Amino acid sequence: MTDSAAAPAASLNLGRLFPLYAAQALATGAVNVSTILAALVVGNLGFESLVGLPSTLISTSAALSAGLFGALMLARGRRLGLGLAFTVGALGAVVGFAGGKLESLPVFLVGAALMGAAQGGYQQARYAVAESVPESRRGTALGALMLMSVVGSFLMTGFSHPIERAAAALGTTAEVFGWLLGGALLGIAALLMLAWRPLRAPGTAAHARLPLREAFALPGVRSTALALATAQGLMVTLMSLTPHRAHDMGMDHTGIATIITGHVVGMFGFGWLTGPLIDRVGVRPGYVAGALLLAAAALTSVLPGHAWLGVSMFLLGLGWNLVNVSGSKEMARFPAAQGVTDGLGYVAAGAGTLLGGVVIARSGFPALAYVCAALALLPLLSAWRAGAVGASNRQPVG
């Protein structure tokens, strides 16, 4: 299960990347019905003070695995690494279902940790997509990958009522049954990797074999990592804790699924627009617009009414989209730094959800939202640095 030695495509061939796109849709659907609702499972088990723990475990496991999967993909190829990641995720989802069904918090948390480890690997599929197309079209290819995630999200939202009926038939809740369904979806994604033929041989990309210290010393790497980690941390923190707030406000499962779908639409549904736009105007406007939207998402989450939670989740997704497409387009040039950069994002997410739960317990949800709004402006530094690096690269040599 190693990659072929073919060179990157000379044109944008979306059909050849279909297995990656389909796997992304399945993985998004799996997350939509499992890990996003993990806080509700823990709360229903009677551990209200630990509702942020599953997300923290997921992020921590992803942080620890991202670098390992990144190194594996550089050495043995994207197909092996991604296939293994989806397989681990399928196993974790089944374990999580067993924990929820048996009302065993330790078993459920083991499943969550395995799901997190899997995400540390399969989220790097975006780099496999980016390196398969010319640099001038990477934003477009990444946008198409994001758009496929909407398919998975809408599919799971459309099946909300059948999921509830299936859960009742098994004597459990929809939040717990979603883990079993997620395992099936990730298993199919693993099989799809057998049908994908990568366009680049392992280790042939520029900067692929650089030591980590040298990779992060390259111009633009650290500022790109800052933007990606900030966006990931804020998005996961608010995405994980807002559904619990919605539940406390009286929103039912279908309502929570709806605002999560709105969030996913913001994250992925505008890839057809944001990807080509960033290809055209550059990453700096993407960083700036993304930072402002992330801040707006945090501020609107404290406004009264269910509708504002929906608006907040949508803005959160769209802001993340712009920063992520911009940062991923840049980071695709530095394979040696990709896994660790993703790991930093998961560290930020884990710390955010863990500390966020503490902040909510002591000071309320609005306090968390205001802190997130301030941190959301960090990608503005990345935008400034991107301009400085670009100007430096345009200087005549010698």
N, C-alpha and C positions, 0 to 999 in steps of 0.2 A: 504493500500500500504506500508506495513512494511516488513522488511527483515526476512527471515527465521532464525532459530537458528542453522543451520548446521555449522560445523567447516570448516575451510579453507581446500581446496582440498589437497590431499596428492600427487597429480601429476598434470602435466600441461595439463588441459583439455580445449583446445582452443574452442572446439565446444560449450561448456556450456557458454562461454563468448561471443558467436556470437552477441547477441543483443547489447552489449557494443561496439563491433568492428564495427557493421553496423551503429550504432548511431554516432560513431566517423567519419566514412566516410561521412555521411550525413552532420554533423556539419562542417567538413572541406570544403565540397562543398558549403555550405551556406556562410561561411566566405569568400571563394574565389570569390564569385560573389556579395558580399555586402560590408562588413566593410573594406576589404583591399582596395577597390576602393572608399571609402568614400571621400578621399581628392579630387578626380576628380569630384565628385558630387558637393562638395562645391565650387570648382573652376569654374565649369560650371554655377553655380548660380551667379557668379560674386563676390565671396568673396575670392579673391586670398590670402589675408593676413591671412585668417582663415583656410587654408587647413589642418593645423595640429590639429585643434580643435576637429573634430569628434573622431580621435584616442585618444586624451587626455580624452575626455568624456567617451569613451569606457573603457579605462584603469582605470579611476577614479571610474566609476561605478563598474567595476569588483573588484577593490581593496576594495570597501565598502561592496560588497556582498560576497566576498570569505569567510571571517570569519563567516558570518551569515549562509551561505550554509554549511560550514564545521561543525558548531555547530549543525545545523539541521540534517545533515547526521549522526553525532555521536549519537544524541538522538533518531532519528526516522528511520534511515536507509538510505543507499545509493540510493535505488530505488526511494523513495519519493523525495529526494533532487534532483536527476538527472532529474526525470520526470518533476518536477516543473521548473527546470532551462531551459530545452528545450522548455517548454511551454511559459515561459517569453520571450525567444529568438524569437519564432515564432511571438508573438505579437509585439515585437519591430521591427522585420523586416517589417511587414505589415505597421506599423506606419511610418517607415523610407521611404518605398515606397510612401506612401501618401504624405509625406513631399516633396520628390523629384519631384513627379508628379505635385503637386500643386505649386512647386517652393517656398515653405515656409521653410526657413532655421530653424526657431524654431521647427517646427514639425519634420523635419528631424533629428535634434539634440536630440529630445526626443526619437525617434526610436533608434538612436545610443546609447543613455544612457541605454535603456532597453536591447539592444543587449549586451552591456558591462556587465550589471548585470547578464545576463544569462551565459556569459562566465565564470564569477567568480564561478559559480556553476558547469557547465558541464565539465569544464576542469579538475575537480577533479575526473573524471571517471578513470583516470590513477591509482589513489590510490585504487579504487574499484577493478581494474584488479590486481594490485600488491598484495593486501592482500588476493586474492583468490587463490594464488599459493604458493608453498614453497619459502622461501627466496632465495635459490640457483638458482631459475628459474625466479625470478622477472624481470631481465633484458630482458630475452627472451620474457616473456609475454608483457612487455612494448614495446618491439621492434615490436611485432606482432600488437599491437594496433596502433603504428605509421604507420606501413605499410598500414593499412586499410585506412588511411587518403589520401594516394596516389590515391586510387580508386575514392574518392570523387573529388579530384582535377582534375584528368584526365577526369572524366565524365563531369565536368563543362567546361573544356577547349575544349573538343570535341564538346560541344554544343555551342561554341562561336557564330557561324553564325546563328543557330536557335534562340539564345537569342537575337541577333541583329534584326532579322526579327520580333520576337514577340514584341520587344520593339517598333519597327517602327509601328506595327499594333496598339499599344496602344498609339501612339503619344508621346513617351518618348525615352530616351537614354538607351543603354544597361546597363550602370552603375546604373541607377535608377531601371530598370526592375529586375536586379539581386536581389534587396532587396525583391521583391515579391516572386521570386523563392526561395530565401533563407528561407523565412517564411514557405513555403511548406515543404522544406527539414527538417527544425527543428521540424515542427509539426509531421512528420513521426517518427523522432527520439524520440519524447515524447511518441508516441504510442508503440515504441519498448521497452521502459522501463517496460511496462505492461507484456511483455513476458520474462523478465529476472528474474531469481531466484538467489538472492545473496547468497553467501556461508558463510557469517558471520553475526551474530546477532548484532544489534546496541550496541555499548559501550563495546564489549567483547575483543577488541584488547588491547595489552599491552600499557600502558601509555595513554589510551584513555581518562581517567577522570582526568588527571593531570591539575592543574591550569596553565594558559598560562605562567606565570613567571617561574614556575618549569619546564615546558616542554622545554622552551628555555634555561634553565640552564643545561639540559642534555648534555653530551659530544657529539659533532658532529652536534648538531642542528643548531647553529648559523652559522657555516661555510658552512653547506649545504644550509641554507637559502641564504647566500651571493652568492653562485654559481648560484642558481636557479633565484634569483632576477636579478643578473647581466645579465645572458643569456637572460632572458625574456625582460628586459628593452632594451638591445641593439638590439635584434632581431626585436622587434616591432617598435622601432624608425627607423631603416634603412628600414625595410619592408614597413612601412607606407609612408616614404618620398622619397624613391627611385623611385616608380612609377610616382610620380609627376615630378621628375627630368627627367625620361624617356619620359614623355609626352612633357616636354619642349624641349627635344632633337629631337622631331618629330616622336616618336614611336606611332603607332596607337593602337587601343584597342586590336587587336589580338596579336600584338607584346608584349604589356604589360602583357596580359594574359599568354603568353608563358614564360616570365621571372618569373612571379609569380608561374607558374607550376614548373619551374626549382627550385625555392626556396622551394616549398612544397616537391618536390622530395628529396632535400637535407635534409629537416626537417624530413621526414617520410619514404622515399623510401629505406633507408638503415637500417631500424630497424631490418630486418632479420639478419644483420651482427653485428651492434653495440650492440644490446641487448645481444645476447649470448656471444659476445666478452667481454663485461663488466662483465657478470657473471663469465667469466673465469679469467680475469686479474685483476679485481677490479675497483673501482671507480677512483682512482688516475690518471691512464693513460687517463681515459675518460675526467677528468677535464683539464688535461694538453693539450691534443690534441684539445679539444673543444675551449679552450682559444686561442690557436694559430690560429685556423681556423677563429674564430670570428674577430681577429685582421687582418688577411689576407683579409677577406671579406670587412672590412672597407677601407683598403688601395687600393684594386682593384676597388672599386666603383668610384674612382676619375679618373681612366684612361679613355682616350678618346675612343669613339666607343660604339655602342649598345652591342657588344659581351661581353665587359668587365662588363657591368651591369648584364648580364646573369650569368657570372662567379661569380661575387660578391654575387648575390642573392643565388646561389647554395651553396657557401661556408658559407654564413650566416646561411642557413638552417642546413647544416651538423654540423657546430660548435655548434649550439643550440641543435641539436639532442644529441650529445655526453655529453654535460653538463646536459641536461635535464634528460636523461636516468640515468646517474650516480646519480644526485641529487634526482630524484624521487625514485630510488631504496633505497637510504638511508632514505629519509623522510617517506617512507612507514612504518618505524618502530616507527614513532612518530605521531600518528593520531591527538593529541591535538594541534600540531603545524602546521598542513598541511594548513588549511584555511588561517591563518594569513601569512604564508610563501608565499602562492599564492598571497595574498593581497599585500605583499611587492613587488612582481614582477610586479604587475599591477601599483603600485605607481611609480616604476622605469620607466615603459613603458610610463605612462602618462606624467611624468616629461620630459622624453627624447623627446617625440614627440612635446610637447609644446615648450620646450627650443630649440629643434632642428629647428623648424620653424623660431624662432627668429634668431638663429645663421645663418641659410641659408639666411634670408632676409638681415642681416647686413654684413656677411662675406663670404657668398657663401657656397655651398655644401661641398667643400673640407675641410673647417675648421671643420664642423661637423664630417666628416669622420675621421679626425685625432684624435679628442677627443674620438670618439668611439673606435678607435684602442687602445688607451691607457687604457681605462676602461675595454677593453676586457681581459686584463691580470689579473683581480681580481680573477677569479677562480683558478689561480695558488696558491693563499693563501689557498683556500679550499682544494686543493690537498695536500699541506703541512700539513694542520691541520688533514686531513683524515689519513695521515700516523702517525701523533702523537697520534690520538685517537686509531687507530688500535694497535699501539705498547703498549699503556696503557692498552687496553683490554686484551692483551696477557700476562700481568704480573701476576704471581701467586698470589692468594688471601690468606691473613692470614698466 
